[in-house]
Amino acid sequence: MIAALRVIRSQNETEHVVERMATAIAERMDQKGECSIMHLRDMGFSLDNIARHWPQACKLVEIKRPNPWQQSSR
């Protein structure tokens, strides 16, 4: 039971970090047109969190903020 609660808590924390990172990336992209790992470091994300969550956060940004140049034409 305790182990299951730890897993759920860990998943919730991961989702929270990914969501915050995706928001930070999207906001930086909107403001400056780019976002690098160093920009995320400057925003307070640890290197460990960036290494673990960067791919998921980028995918979430793609879903929330589609690239207008990659949208299919109808």
Sequence and secondary structure as in RCSB ss.txt:
>XXXX:A:sequence
MIAALRVIRSQNETEHVVERMATAIAERMDQKGECSIMHLRDMGFSLDNIARHWPQACKLVEIKRPNPWQQSSR
>XXXX:A:secstr
 HHHHHHHHHHHHHHHHHHHHHHHHHHHHHHHS   HHHHHHTT  HHHHHHHHHHHHHHHHHHS  GGGS   
